[in-house]
């Protein structure tokens, strides 16, 4: 999941820690350049790391401002992927103040793009030819 802003009562962070402690692979991109939330995000990133979450701190020189969550599960001897795309910051406090849009899907073209995005953001692969997601060129080819 990408985390741009979060809070002390974030159910996502609590679940991330529990999942990682139970042996699941959990990765989070925590954007440090979240205006006025930098110190808070660094604190959360450290807590997540202490609990076994693989934390990535964004792309050098850029602000990663996407709101994406990807779940990969083994179900009935098959791998299934689910993606949540949203306009909100996954912050329970600001969610009460704003109206955000969400899209939850398991459509193959979108889940493949989301998987490729996370692989690229965590440093495991080069950018693909995107099928459905619109990703800024500067994130794909920094420098």
N, CA, C and O of each residue as an XYZ file, in Angstrom:
572
protein
N       0.839     -1.175      0.000
C       0.000      0.000      0.000
C       0.882      1.235      0.000
O       1.953      1.253      0.607
N       0.429      2.238     -0.671
C       1.105      3.526     -0.587
C       0.454      4.316      0.536
O      -0.771      4.356      0.646
N       1.271      4.943      1.366
C       0.763      5.763      2.462
C       1.309      7.173      2.299
O       2.513      7.398      2.421
N       0.425      8.114      2.024
C       0.834      9.496      1.885
C       0.650     10.226      3.210
O       1.564     10.911      3.669
N      -0.483     10.092      3.810
C      -0.765     10.623      5.150
C      -1.482      9.521      5.902
O      -2.341      8.834      5.350
N      -1.127      9.358      7.155
C      -1.843      8.407      7.987
C      -1.945      9.000      9.383
O      -1.540     10.140      9.609
N      -2.475      8.245     10.301
C      -2.678      8.781     11.641
C      -2.470      7.705     12.682
O      -2.322      6.528     12.353
N      -2.459      8.111     13.937
C      -2.230      7.188     15.042
C      -3.283      6.114     15.174
O      -3.006      5.042     15.712
N      -4.487      6.378     14.696
C      -5.538      5.375     14.816
C      -5.827      4.684     13.477
O      -6.931      4.186     13.256
N      -4.844      4.658     12.603
C      -5.021      4.057     11.288
C      -5.216      2.547     11.391
O      -4.329      1.843     11.874
N      -6.361      2.041     10.944
C      -6.552      0.590     10.957
C      -5.612     -0.109      9.974
O      -5.287     -1.283     10.153
N      -5.176      0.605      8.940
C      -4.264     -0.003      7.975
C      -2.922     -0.325      8.612
O      -2.404     -1.430      8.450
N      -2.367      0.620      9.324
C      -1.060      0.394      9.937
C      -1.115     -0.731     10.965
O      -0.190     -1.539     11.049
N      -2.181     -0.789     11.739
C      -2.322     -1.863     12.727
C      -2.408     -3.222     12.023
O      -1.794     -4.192     12.468
N      -3.155     -3.289     10.945
C      -3.270     -4.552     10.198
C      -1.953     -4.922      9.537
O      -1.576     -6.094      9.519
N      -1.251     -3.937      8.995
C       0.055     -4.217      8.395
C       0.974     -4.881      9.409
O       1.609     -5.895      9.118
N       1.036     -4.307     10.587
C       1.924     -4.848     11.623
C       1.516     -6.268     11.999
O       2.369     -7.147     12.114
N       0.221     -6.498     12.192
C      -0.244     -7.844     12.561
C       0.042     -8.849     11.457
O       0.472     -9.970     11.729
N      -0.194     -8.453     10.215
C       0.060     -9.377      9.095
C       1.553     -9.716      8.995
O       1.919    -10.878      8.815
N       2.390     -8.720      9.111
C       3.838     -8.960      9.036
C       4.293     -9.847     10.195
O       5.113    -10.744     10.004
N       3.769     -9.602     11.383
C       4.149    -10.412     12.542
C       3.674    -11.853     12.396
O       4.264    -12.758     12.985
N       2.616    -12.078     11.620
C       2.119    -13.442     11.426
C       2.799    -14.148     10.257
O       2.415    -15.262      9.897
N       3.805    -13.508      9.663
C       4.573    -14.153      8.607
C       4.167    -13.789      7.189
O       4.744    -14.314      6.237
N       3.202    -12.915      7.022
C       2.808    -12.481      5.679
C       3.800    -11.444      5.166
O       4.413    -10.714      5.946
N       3.950    -11.388      3.842
C       4.800    -10.362      3.250
C       3.987     -9.085      3.099
O       2.946     -9.073      2.442
N       4.469     -8.018      3.711
C       3.764     -6.743      3.669
C       4.761     -5.668      3.249
O       5.859     -5.570      3.796
N       4.358     -4.868      2.269
C       5.194     -3.759      1.821
C       4.362     -2.483      1.819
O       3.183     -2.492      1.467
N       4.997     -1.394      2.218
C       4.327     -0.102      2.218
C       5.293      0.952      1.697
O       6.454      1.001      2.103
N       4.807      1.783      0.805
C       5.556      2.948      0.390
C       5.049      4.096      1.243
O       3.880      4.473      1.151
N       5.916      4.650      2.066
C       5.553      5.775      2.923
C       6.184      7.022      2.324
O       7.408      7.137      2.259
N       5.347      7.954      1.888
C       5.859      9.177      1.278
C       6.290     10.142      2.368
O       5.480     10.578      3.187
N       7.559     10.464      2.368
C       8.115     11.357      3.377
C       7.730     12.811      3.091
O       7.609     13.607      4.023
N       7.539     13.163      1.843
C       7.244     14.549      1.477
C       5.759     14.873      1.576
O       5.228     15.569      0.710
N       5.079     14.390      2.603
C       3.666     14.711      2.816
C       3.612     15.998      3.623
O       3.866     15.989      4.828
N       3.293     17.075      2.985
C       3.358     18.413      3.587
C       2.751     18.438      4.989
O       1.603     18.041      5.189
N       3.517     18.899      5.930
C       3.162     19.031      7.343
C       3.047     17.699      8.080
O       2.790     17.687      9.283
N       3.233     16.581      7.386
C       3.128     15.269      8.025
C       4.431     14.484      7.975
O       4.440     13.284      8.249
N       5.530     15.146      7.627
C       6.787     14.441      7.449
C       7.208     13.675      8.698
O       7.531     12.490      8.617
N       7.207     14.340      9.853
C       7.645     13.686     11.095
C       6.725     12.526     11.452
O       7.191     11.468     11.874
N       5.431     12.719     11.285
C       4.461     11.663     11.558
C       4.700     10.458     10.655
O       4.674      9.320     11.123
N       4.932     10.696      9.367
C       5.157      9.595      8.430
C       6.449      8.844      8.738
O       6.496      7.621      8.608
N       7.487      9.553      9.142
C       8.744      8.890      9.506
C       8.525      7.999     10.726
O       9.037      6.881     10.778
N       7.768      8.487     11.706
C       7.455      7.684     12.892
C       6.716      6.410     12.512
O       7.062      5.322     12.972
N       5.694      6.550     11.668
C       4.935      5.377     11.247
C       5.808      4.407     10.472
O       5.713      3.196     10.670
N       6.643      4.913      9.607
C       7.522      4.043      8.828
C       8.434      3.233      9.748
O       8.630      2.037      9.530
N       8.985      3.871     10.762
C       9.857      3.166     11.702
C       9.091      2.089     12.459
O       9.591      0.979     12.643
N       7.881      2.416     12.898
C       7.065      1.411     13.609
C       6.754      0.219     12.719
O       6.824     -0.931     13.153
N       6.411      0.503     11.475
C       6.122     -0.583     10.543
C       7.351     -1.457     10.338
O       7.252     -2.684     10.368
N       8.505     -0.835     10.131
C       9.744     -1.597      9.946
C      10.061     -2.457     11.158
O      10.470     -3.609     11.014
N       9.875     -1.906     12.346
C      10.140     -2.658     13.577
C       9.274     -3.911     13.678
O       9.633     -4.869     14.362
N       8.143     -3.898     12.997
C       7.228     -5.031     13.037
C       7.321     -5.920     11.797
O       6.462     -6.777     11.588
N       8.339     -5.727     10.984
C       8.570     -6.624      9.865
C       8.002     -6.204      8.531
O       8.051     -6.976      7.574
N       7.462     -5.000      8.440
C       6.936     -4.511      7.173
C       8.099     -3.979      6.338
O       8.955     -3.256      6.846
N       8.124     -4.337      5.066
C       9.124     -3.804      4.140
C       8.681     -2.394      3.759
O       7.667     -2.221      3.083
N       9.434     -1.392      4.188
C       9.060      0.000      3.950
C       9.976      0.611      2.898
O      11.198      0.480      2.959
N       9.361      1.274      1.941
C      10.067      2.025      0.911
C       9.704      3.482      1.138
O       8.556      3.798      1.452
N      10.678      4.371      0.979
C      10.472      5.787      1.282
C      10.271      6.643      0.050
O      10.736      7.783      0.018
N       9.611      6.145     -0.943
C       9.328      6.936     -2.130
C      10.468      6.915     -3.125
O      11.464      6.216     -2.941
N      10.308      7.680     -4.162
C      11.283      7.762     -5.245
C      12.089      9.038     -5.054
O      11.522     10.120     -4.906
N      13.395      8.911     -5.057
C      14.291     10.034     -4.826
C      13.968     11.197     -5.766
O      13.923     11.031     -6.985
N      13.747     12.368     -5.184
C      13.485     13.569     -5.961
C      12.045     13.755     -6.397
O      11.715     14.768     -7.013
N      11.182     12.797     -6.089
C       9.780     12.894     -6.500
C       8.858     12.681     -5.309
O       9.244     12.085     -4.304
N       7.634     13.177     -5.439
C       6.605     12.916     -4.442
C       5.681     11.846     -5.016
O       5.096     12.029     -6.083
N       5.553     10.738     -4.308
C       4.659      9.668     -4.747
C       3.308      9.918     -4.103
O       3.132      9.707     -2.904
N       2.364     10.366     -4.901
C       1.083     10.815     -4.367
C      -0.060      9.915     -4.833
O      -1.198     10.369     -4.951
N       0.233      8.661     -5.093
C      -0.836      7.755     -5.508
C      -1.447      7.086     -4.278
O      -0.786      6.931     -3.251
N      -2.686      6.701     -4.392
C      -3.395      6.011     -3.314
C      -3.794      4.650     -3.837
O      -4.844      4.492     -4.460
N      -2.940      3.659     -3.578
C      -3.126      2.319     -4.129
C      -2.872      1.282     -3.050
O      -1.921      1.391     -2.276
N      -3.732      0.277     -3.009
C      -3.513     -0.887     -2.153
C      -3.652     -2.126     -3.028
O      -4.560     -2.215     -3.854
N      -2.757     -3.069     -2.841
C      -2.759     -4.311     -3.607
C      -2.700     -5.473     -2.626
O      -1.837     -5.515     -1.749
N      -3.613     -6.405     -2.778
C      -3.612     -7.624     -1.968
C      -3.430     -8.796     -2.911
O      -4.162     -8.941     -3.890
N      -2.447     -9.632     -2.608
C      -2.190    -10.838     -3.390
C      -2.420    -12.018     -2.452
O      -1.797    -12.107     -1.394
N      -3.311    -12.918     -2.841
C      -3.673    -14.054     -1.974
C      -3.697    -15.346     -2.765
O      -3.972    -15.361     -3.965
N      -3.402    -16.434     -2.062
C      -3.614    -17.753     -2.637
C      -5.015    -18.184     -2.229
O      -5.328    -18.278     -1.042
N      -5.847    -18.443     -3.219
C      -7.225    -18.876     -2.985
C      -7.520    -20.068     -3.873
O      -7.380    -19.982     -5.093
N      -7.924    -21.172     -3.280
C      -8.264    -22.373     -4.047
C      -7.183    -22.736     -5.061
O      -7.469    -22.948     -6.240
N      -5.952    -22.805     -4.593
C      -4.809    -23.182     -5.430
C      -4.560    -22.245     -6.602
O      -3.957    -22.650     -7.595
N      -5.011    -21.011     -6.505
C      -4.729    -20.002     -7.528
C      -4.326    -18.719     -6.819
O      -4.696    -18.487     -5.668
N      -3.565    -17.893     -7.518
C      -3.183    -16.590     -6.984
C      -4.219    -15.574     -7.452
O      -4.509    -15.474     -8.644
N      -4.767    -14.832     -6.518
C      -5.743    -13.796     -6.824
C      -5.195    -12.451     -6.358
O      -4.573    -12.353     -5.300
N      -5.435    -11.417     -7.166
C      -5.010    -10.065     -6.799
C      -6.231     -9.151     -6.746
O      -7.145     -9.246     -7.565
N      -6.212     -8.270     -5.761
C      -7.261     -7.281     -5.575
C      -6.596     -5.922     -5.439
O      -5.556     -5.798     -4.792
N      -7.190     -4.908     -6.045
C      -6.619     -3.567     -6.015
C      -7.671     -2.572     -5.544
O      -8.836     -2.628     -5.939
N      -7.226     -1.670     -4.696
C      -8.049     -0.526     -4.309
C      -7.328      0.723     -4.797
O      -6.162      0.943     -4.468
N      -8.022      1.535     -5.581
C      -7.525      2.836     -6.022
C      -8.442      3.879     -5.407
O      -9.664      3.733     -5.445
N      -7.870      4.918     -4.848
C      -8.699      5.919     -4.209
C      -8.132      7.313     -4.321
O      -6.981      7.505     -4.713
N      -8.947      8.275     -3.975
C      -8.500      9.665     -3.962
C      -8.124     10.119     -2.566
O      -7.560     11.201     -2.403
N      -8.422      9.319     -1.559
C      -8.140      9.695     -0.174
C      -6.765      9.262      0.280
O      -6.053      8.559     -0.437
N      -6.395      9.688      1.480
C      -5.069      9.420      2.012
C      -5.033      8.244      2.973
O      -4.022      8.062      3.651
N      -6.065      7.451      3.065
C      -6.163      6.341      4.015
C      -5.967      6.855      5.442
O      -5.335      6.200      6.271
N      -6.512      8.026      5.709
C      -6.408      8.645      7.023
C      -7.823      8.744      7.596
O      -8.664      9.450      7.040
N      -8.097      8.036      8.712
C      -9.467      8.025      9.250
C      -9.984      9.403      9.666
O     -11.189      9.648      9.609
N      -9.092     10.304     10.083
C      -9.555     11.631     10.502
C      -9.960     12.490      9.310
O     -11.036     13.087      9.319
N      -9.116     12.560      8.288
C      -9.473     13.392      7.138
C     -10.585     12.758      6.318
O     -11.295     13.459      5.598
N     -10.750     11.440      6.413
C     -11.829     10.768      5.680
C     -13.197     11.257      6.150
O     -14.170     11.193      5.400
N     -13.274     11.739      7.373
C     -14.540     12.257      7.891
C     -14.833     13.665      7.354
O     -15.971     14.130      7.417
N     -13.815     14.334      6.832
C     -13.970     15.708      6.380
C     -14.169     15.832      4.871
O     -14.757     16.808      4.404
N     -13.692     14.869      4.117
C     -13.710     14.970      2.666
C     -14.517     13.830      2.063
O     -14.727     12.791      2.689
N     -14.959     14.049      0.845
C     -15.599     12.989      0.079
C     -14.566     12.474     -0.901
O     -14.069     13.217     -1.747
N     -14.249     11.203     -0.782
C     -13.268     10.580     -1.654
C     -13.940      9.542     -2.540
O     -15.019      9.040     -2.224
N     -13.300      9.234     -3.629
C     -13.774      8.195     -4.532
C     -12.882      6.974     -4.384
O     -11.675      7.095     -4.176
N     -13.483      5.805     -4.494
C     -12.738      4.551     -4.396
C     -13.149      3.619     -5.518
O     -14.284      3.643     -5.995
N     -12.207      2.807     -5.921
C     -12.449      1.790     -6.938
C     -11.766      0.519     -6.463
O     -10.557      0.514     -6.232
N     -12.522     -0.551     -6.317
C     -11.994     -1.829     -5.853
C     -12.258     -2.850     -6.940
O     -13.393     -3.002     -7.392
N     -11.215     -3.552     -7.365
C     -11.375     -4.457     -8.503
C     -10.401     -5.630     -8.424
O      -9.401     -5.601     -7.707
N     -10.738     -6.653     -9.188
C      -9.789     -7.730     -9.437
C      -9.587     -7.930    -10.940
O      -9.117     -8.977    -11.385
N      -9.958     -6.886    -11.722
C      -9.744     -6.943    -13.177
C      -8.266     -7.125    -13.480
O      -7.413     -6.410    -12.956
N      -7.987     -8.081    -14.323
C      -6.614     -8.493    -14.596
C      -5.708     -7.348    -15.057
O      -4.590     -7.215    -14.560
N      -6.172     -6.520    -16.000
C      -5.307     -5.450    -16.529
C      -4.915     -4.468    -15.430
O      -3.798     -3.950    -15.423
N      -5.825     -4.216    -14.512
C      -5.557     -3.259    -13.437
C      -4.687     -3.884    -12.361
O      -3.762     -3.242    -11.863
N      -4.972     -5.137    -11.993
C      -4.149     -5.783    -10.958
C      -2.726     -6.033    -11.459
O      -1.774     -5.958    -10.683
N      -2.581     -6.327    -12.741
C      -1.233     -6.495    -13.299
C      -0.471     -5.174    -13.264
O       0.709     -5.146    -12.914
N      -1.137     -4.082    -13.625
C      -0.495     -2.767    -13.562
C      -0.117     -2.409    -12.128
O       0.978     -1.901    -11.885
N      -1.008     -2.668    -11.184
C      -0.709     -2.350     -9.784
C       0.467     -3.188     -9.278
O       1.322     -2.679     -8.552
N       0.516     -4.450     -9.650
C       1.650     -5.296     -9.263
C       2.949     -4.748     -9.841
O       3.969     -4.687     -9.154
N       2.902     -4.354    -11.100
C       4.087     -3.785    -11.749
C       4.494     -2.477    -11.087
O       5.684     -2.204    -10.929
N       3.506     -1.660    -10.696
C       3.806     -0.398    -10.019
C       4.540     -0.651     -8.710
O       5.558     -0.016     -8.438
N       4.030     -1.576     -7.893
C       4.690     -1.860     -6.621
C       6.057     -2.497     -6.828
O       6.991     -2.202     -6.083
N       6.190     -3.360     -7.819
C       7.510     -3.938     -8.105
C       8.493     -2.850     -8.506
O       9.662     -2.889     -8.121
N       8.023     -1.886     -9.275
C       8.890     -0.788     -9.692
C       9.234      0.118     -8.504
O      10.393      0.496     -8.338
N       8.244      0.470     -7.680
C       8.478      1.363     -6.552
C       9.386      0.743     -5.491
O      10.125      1.454     -4.809
N       9.331     -0.570     -5.355
C      10.184     -1.235     -4.370
C      11.533     -1.630     -4.958
O      12.366     -2.226     -4.275
N      11.743     -1.295     -6.224
C      13.053     -1.515     -6.832
C      13.272     -2.876     -7.439
O      14.411     -3.244     -7.727
N      12.210     -3.640     -7.642
C      12.362     -5.000     -8.142
C      12.215     -5.147     -9.644
O      12.462     -6.230    -10.175
N      11.817     -4.083    -10.354
C      11.648     -4.235    -11.799
C      11.634     -2.892    -12.504
O      11.531     -1.835    -11.883
N      11.740     -2.968    -13.796
C      11.638     -1.803    -14.671
C      10.161     -1.552    -14.978
O       9.341     -2.459    -14.836
N       9.815     -0.338    -15.394
C       8.404     -0.074    -15.720
C       7.967     -0.851    -16.954
O       8.735     -1.013    -17.903
N       6.733     -1.326    -16.932
C       6.189     -2.057    -18.082
C       5.502     -1.109    -19.056
O       5.550      0.110    -18.893
N       4.878     -1.669    -20.043
C       3.927     -0.921    -20.863
C       2.611     -0.997    -20.100
O       2.015     -2.068    -19.984
N       2.164      0.131    -19.587
C       0.974      0.165    -18.739
C      -0.268     -0.152    -19.554
O      -0.439      0.350    -20.666
N      -1.133     -0.987    -18.996
C      -2.376     -1.365    -19.674
C      -3.515     -0.421    -19.320
O      -4.247      0.024    -20.204
N      -3.674     -0.109    -18.029
C      -4.805      0.707    -17.579
C      -4.412      1.879    -16.689
O      -5.065      2.922    -16.735
N      -3.371      1.739    -15.888
C      -2.986      2.828    -14.995
C      -2.216      3.898    -15.752
O      -1.450      3.598    -16.668
N      -2.425      5.129    -15.365
C      -1.659      6.244    -15.911
C      -0.578      6.580    -14.887
O      -0.883      7.021    -13.779
N       0.667      6.373    -15.253
C       1.797      6.589    -14.357
C       2.709      7.640    -14.980
O       3.071      7.552    -16.154
N       3.071      8.633    -14.177
C       3.907      9.723    -14.677
C       5.228      9.181    -15.226
O       5.827      8.281    -14.637
N       5.666      9.720    -16.328
C       6.925      9.280    -16.929
C       8.104      9.477    -16.004
O       9.027      8.663    -15.996
N       8.089     10.554    -15.217
C       9.226     10.842    -14.355
C       9.427      9.766    -13.300
O      10.552      9.561    -12.843
N       8.366      9.076    -12.904
C       8.527      7.997    -11.937
C       9.102      6.766    -12.621
O       9.797      5.961    -12.003
N       8.801      6.635    -13.903
C       9.278      5.467    -14.631
C      10.738      5.580    -15.025
O      11.446      4.575    -15.092
N      11.184      6.770    -15.280
C      12.560      6.956    -15.734
C      13.177      8.140    -15.009
O      13.421      9.178    -15.624
N      13.438      8.002    -13.686
C      14.039      9.130    -12.953
C      15.427      9.455    -13.472
O      16.149      8.583    -13.956
N      15.788     10.735    -13.360
C      17.132     11.155    -13.738
C      17.160     11.518    -15.141
O      18.208     11.903    -15.659
